[in-house]
Amino acid sequence: MAVTTERTVAVTFPIDDEMRSAIDEALGQAATVAFVRDMREGERLEALRGSEVILAWNWLEIGASESEAMRELRFVQLLSAGADHVPHAALPTGVVIASNVGAYAEPMAEHVAAMALALAKRLPHRHAELARGEFHQFPPTRALHGSVCGILGFGGIGRATGRLMRAFGARIHAINTTGRTNEPVEFVGTLQQLDRVVGASDIVVIALPLTKATRGLIGARELSLMNPDAILVNVARGGIIDQAALFEHLRAHPEFMAGIDAWWTEPFGQGEFRTDFPFFELPNVLGSPHNSAIVPGIQIVAARRAAENVLRYLRNEPLRGVVRREDYA
């Protein structure tokens, strides 16, 4: 790729031709792009040492010795929407970090709607009954129309979820960092109004980042505030919910249901999938393997959006998704 500047962007994740083209097209001639995953060790280290920008799926792709060598680093753009895996304390204070906010919003919103509908219509329950030879036609199911959907985290994913849920006739109560939104919601507040939102909601959707403020945010007390037959859907991070408290609440309240896409121990960060409690023995749990964002072409979309934010940085334009380090442990 022809370049007109010595500024270097290092791309650290595995990449195919379509993703490479999306990044090249977004950046144009604004910087040299080094796809370091394809390089030999010495060449890779040299490229990282001279890079002003790192475009990374997650920080696990970068070794400790490589991190220490990146003296020119000024900006980290993540392909992921979450930033809880970044070693914030280990990076120089002048380095700006941005998450890929909104890149996965539409497929994740569809996943939320699918889980909420499946649980509201008791599809796992009815399927299990049919498999046992039981045919219970007349027990009523839940309607989304007229329900209150509380969305904790009203960023790109939360707003996309709100639009879908409004299409079903649900009323939206939202939580974000400012307590303001241009979306047509019935109520919007901050985490200070968490009790009000979870207490009023028939469906509670978690789309928050995992930070110091949100780790363990939903525990036994918050669950007790929810309607006895509420539906809880988590597409964010497992650590936002107290695992033991959720299991006990589900076991004690069989009409309460949970759709879980984000788990507490997953292969990505911990090398394995496991739960500390037998969630899958409960009939009121619907699980998925943290795949709410995975649809055809999404990685190309995410790569392009991330590269566009890198271009904003290179042009000294306002950035999307800048992470506040003080929010993370």
GIZIKA-V253177 format. One record per backbone hydrogen bond with DSSP energy under -0.5 kcal/mol. NH is the residue of the N-H (numbers start at 0). CO is the residue of the C=O. If there is no record, write none. Layout:
((NH | CO) (NH | CO))
This chain:
((3 | 28) (8 | 31) (9 | 7) (9 | 52) (10 | 8) (10 | 33) (11 | 9) (11 | 54) (12 | 54) (19 | 15) (20 | 16) (21 | 17) (22 | 18) (23 | 19) (24 | 20) (25 | 21) (26 | 22) (27 | 23) (29 | 26) (31 | 6) (33 | 8) (33 | 31) (34 | 32) (35 | 10) (35 | 33) (36 | 10) (37 | 34) (38 | 35) (43 | 39) (44 | 40) (45 | 41) (46 | 42) (47 | 43) (48 | 44) (49 | 45) (50 | 47) (51 | 7) (52 | 7) (53 | 74) (54 | 9) (55 | 53) (55 | 76) (60 | 57) (61 | 58) (66 | 62) (67 | 63) (68 | 64) (69 | 65) (69 | 66) (70 | 68) (71 | 48) (72 | 69) (73 | 51) (74 | 51) (75 | 95) (76 | 53) (76 | 74) (77 | 75) (77 | 97) (78 | 55) (79 | 56) (85 | 82) (87 | 85) (89 | 86) (90 | 86) (90 | 87) (94 | 91) (95 | 73) (97 | 75) (98 | 320) (99 | 79) (100 | 98) (102 | 99) (104 | 101) (107 | 103) (108 | 104) (109 | 105) (110 | 106) (111 | 107) (112 | 108) (113 | 109) (114 | 110) (115 | 111) (116 | 112) (117 | 113) (118 | 114) (119 | 115) (120 | 116) (121 | 118) (122 | 117) (125 | 121) (126 | 122) (127 | 123) (128 | 124) (129 | 125) (130 | 126) (131 | 127) (132 | 129) (133 | 128) (136 | 134) (141 | 119) (145 | 168) (146 | 143) (148 | 146) (148 | 170) (149 | 147) (149 | 202) (150 | 148) (150 | 172) (151 | 149) (151 | 204) (152 | 150) (152 | 174) (153 | 174) (158 | 154) (159 | 155) (160 | 156) (161 | 157) (162 | 158) (163 | 159) (164 | 160) (165 | 161) (166 | 162) (167 | 163) (167 | 164) (168 | 165) (169 | 164) (170 | 146) (172 | 148) (173 | 186) (174 | 150) (175 | 188) (178 | 188) (184 | 182) (185 | 171) (186 | 171) (188 | 173) (192 | 189) (193 | 190) (196 | 192) (197 | 193) (198 | 194) (199 | 195) (200 | 196) (201 | 147) (202 | 147) (203 | 230) (204 | 149) (204 | 202) (205 | 232) (206 | 151) (206 | 204) (210 | 208) (211 | 326) (214 | 210) (215 | 238) (216 | 213) (217 | 239) (218 | 216) (222 | 218) (223 | 219) (224 | 220) (224 | 221) (225 | 221) (225 | 222) (226 | 200) (229 | 226) (230 | 201) (231 | 256) (232 | 203) (233 | 258) (234 | 205) (234 | 232) (237 | 262) (239 | 236) (240 | 237) (241 | 217) (242 | 240) (245 | 241) (246 | 242) (247 | 243) (248 | 244) (249 | 245) (250 | 246) (251 | 247) (252 | 248) (255 | 252) (256 | 229) (257 | 283) (258 | 231) (259 | 257) (259 | 285) (260 | 233) (260 | 258) (261 | 233) (262 | 260) (264 | 273) (269 | 265) (270 | 265) (270 | 266) (271 | 265) (273 | 264) (278 | 276) (280 | 277) (281 | 278) (284 | 281) (285 | 257) (287 | 259) (289 | 260) (289 | 287) (293 | 290) (294 | 292) (297 | 294) (300 | 296) (301 | 297) (302 | 298) (303 | 299) (304 | 300) (305 | 301) (306 | 302) (307 | 303) (308 | 304) (309 | 305) (310 | 306) (311 | 307) (312 | 308) (313 | 309) (314 | 310) (315 | 312) (316 | 311) (322 | 96) (324 | 322) (326 | 323) (327 | 324))
